[in-house]
Amino acid sequence: MAEEAVIYRSDHVLEYPYVRSVGPVVGAFLTGLRDGKVVGIRGTGGRVIVPPTEYDPETGEETGGVVEVGPEGTVTTWSWVGHPQPKHPLQEPFAWVLVQFDGADTSFLHVLPAASPDEVSTGMRVRPQFAPEDERVGHVKDISHFVAAGGGA
């Protein structure tokens, strides 16, 4: 009589945690967020890229020259999330928005809380709502969300 095989099972989560040195370009962006402002970098032909990259994404050329942008911007496109998932940044209805800050030539992805999709539109003017100053650490979450320009928190 053959022995019955024993099968052992165990859940396993495979992760690759790492720490990245941000360098002078991304570091300037994160420091700006900590200080309550948004900065980009000058790319090929004078384009202003936000968030800044070390190399122009269109040409591959090195970028240089930090530029402050905003504080307001325009929603260039958006997507509605009526039922957020546990890992979403907000647990109430919101829109993912691409915002082109005044003075920038590219768009920045973030969130805009809204009760319904009727409160969001392409072309609407928005501004970042920063976390309280004593809670900012130089992270993209230093912008807690966007609000309609002229709107409250």
Secondary structure, 3 states (H helix, E strand, C coil): CCCCCCCCCCCCCCCCCCCCCCHHHHHHHHHHHHCCCEEEEECHHHCEECCCCCECCCCCCECCCEEEECCCEEEEEEEEECCCCCCCCCCCCEEEEEEEECCCCCCEEEEEECCCHHHCCCCCEEEEEECCHHHCCCCHHHEEEEEECCCCC
